[in-house]
Amino acid sequence: MKCVCVLGSPRVNGNSEILAQTFLKTMESLGAETKVYALNKLKYRGCQACMACKKNLETCAVKDDLIEVLDAVREADVLVLASPVYYGDITAQTKGFVDRTYCYLAPDFMTIPNPSRLKPGKKLVFIQTQGHPDVTQFNDIYSKYSNFLKWYGFEESYLVRSTGVGDKGDVNKHPQILEEAKSVAHKICQK
Ligand SMILES: Cc1cc2nc3c(=O)[nH]c(=O)nc-3n(C[C@H](O)[C@H](O)[C@H](O)COP(=O)(O)O)c2cc1C
C-alpha cells in the first residue's frame, strides 16, 4: 500500500506533523510504503486558471515543485492531508495544493457521473490541529475538503483532529489522539 503525506504546516515537528508521523510509522510497521512532502519547503504557485488541464493536458501545466506531489498522489492508495487551522481554514500552503488538484478533474466534470482522472478506491486521512479548545469551532473544515476529495474518488475518509493545541508539541499531552492516529492506520490496513 502506497501512502503519501502532504504536510501543510510551516512548523517543523508541529502538532499536525506529530500526528501525521504517528500515523505513518504505524502504516510502515504494517507494511505500507510512505512518502512525505512538507509543502512549506517547496516552491509553487496556486492554480493559475490556465485551463490547460481542461483543454489539452491531463496533468497540471504549471511546472514547479508541486508536480512531483500531484504525481505521487495520483499513484497513492492513501493520502494524508495534515493542516493546522489558520484563520478558520486550512493553511495557505495546504489550500495552494488543494487548488492545484483541479487537474484531477476531467474537462466535463460538472456534468459527467465519474469526473475524476484518479483511479477509484483511494483513502483520505485528514489531520486537523487547532489552538481553540472548542470542538464546535472549525468543524466545517473536514466536511468541506473531504467532500471535494470524495469527488476525486477518495470514497473512504478519516478525520484525526486535536483541539486546544496551541504550542508546538502540545498534541503529545493528548495520548488518546495519538492512539487514534495509530488506530486509523490499523483500520486502513485491515481492509
Ligand atoms: C497564523 C495563525 C493562525 C491561526 N489561526 C487559528 C484559528 O483560526 N483557530 C485556531 O483554533 N487556532 C489557530 N491557530 C493555532 C494553530 O491552529 C495551532 O497552534 C496548531 O496546533 C498548529 O499546528 P502545527 O503545530 O502543526 O503548526 C493559528 C496559528 C497561526 C500561526
The ligand as a Tripos MOL2 file, in Angstrom:
@<TRIPOS>MOLECULE
LIG
   31    33     1     0     0
SMALL
NO_CHARGES

@<TRIPOS>ATOM
      1 C1         -1.3620   32.4500   11.5750 C.3       1 LIG1
      2 C2         -2.0600   31.5260   12.5290 C.ar      1 LIG1
      3 C3         -3.4340   31.4730   12.5160 C.ar      1 LIG1
      4 C4         -4.1040   30.6130   13.3980 C.ar      1 LIG1
      5 N1         -5.4730   30.5840   13.3700 N.ar      1 LIG1
      6 C5         -6.1290   29.7680   14.2190 C.ar      1 LIG1
      7 C6         -7.5510   29.7380   14.2150 C.ar      1 LIG1
      8 O1         -8.2160   30.4160   13.4390 O.2       1 LIG1
      9 N2         -8.1670   28.9180   15.1060 N.ar      1 LIG1
     10 C7         -7.4690   28.1380   15.9950 C.ar      1 LIG1
     11 O2         -8.0920   27.4020   16.7650 O.2       1 LIG1
     12 N3         -6.1150   28.1360   16.0080 N.ar      1 LIG1
     13 C8         -5.4340   28.9350   15.1430 C.ar      1 LIG1
     14 N4         -4.0660   28.9380   15.1380 N.ar      1 LIG1
     15 C9         -3.3470   27.9880   16.0250 C.3       1 LIG1
     16 C10        -2.9140   26.6900   15.3020 C.3       1 LIG1
     17 O3         -4.0010   26.1020   14.6130 O.3       1 LIG1
     18 C11        -2.3810   25.6800   16.3270 C.3       1 LIG1
     19 O4         -1.2650   26.2260   17.0000 O.3       1 LIG1
     20 C12        -1.9970   24.3460   15.6730 C.3       1 LIG1
     21 O5         -1.8530   23.3450   16.6430 O.3       1 LIG1
     22 C13        -0.7060   24.4510   14.9010 C.3       1 LIG1
     23 O6         -0.3950   23.2100   14.3130 O.3       1 LIG1
     24 P1          1.1110   22.8830   13.8980 P.3       1 LIG1
     25 O7          1.8930   22.7540   15.1830 O.co2     1 LIG1
     26 O8          1.0370   21.6130   13.1530 O.co2     1 LIG1
     27 O9          1.5980   24.0130   13.0610 O.co2     1 LIG1
     28 C14        -3.3710   29.7800   14.2890 C.ar      1 LIG1
     29 C15        -1.9640   29.8470   14.2760 C.ar      1 LIG1
     30 C16        -1.3160   30.6980   13.4100 C.ar      1 LIG1
     31 C17         0.2000   30.7460   13.4090 C.3       1 LIG1
@<TRIPOS>BOND
     1     1     2 1
     2     2     3 ar
     3     2    30 ar
     4     3     4 ar
     5     4     5 ar
     6     4    28 ar
     7     5     6 ar
     8     6     7 ar
     9     6    13 1
    10     7     8 2
    11     7     9 ar
    12     9    10 ar
    13    10    11 2
    14    10    12 ar
    15    12    13 ar
    16    13    14 ar
    17    14    15 1
    18    14    28 ar
    19    15    16 1
    20    16    17 1
    21    16    18 1
    22    18    19 1
    23    18    20 1
    24    20    21 1
    25    20    22 1
    26    22    23 1
    27    23    24 1
    28    24    25 2
    29    24    26 1
    30    24    27 1
    31    28    29 ar
    32    29    30 ar
    33    30    31 1
@<TRIPOS>SUBSTRUCTURE
     1 LIG1         1 GROUP 0 **** ****
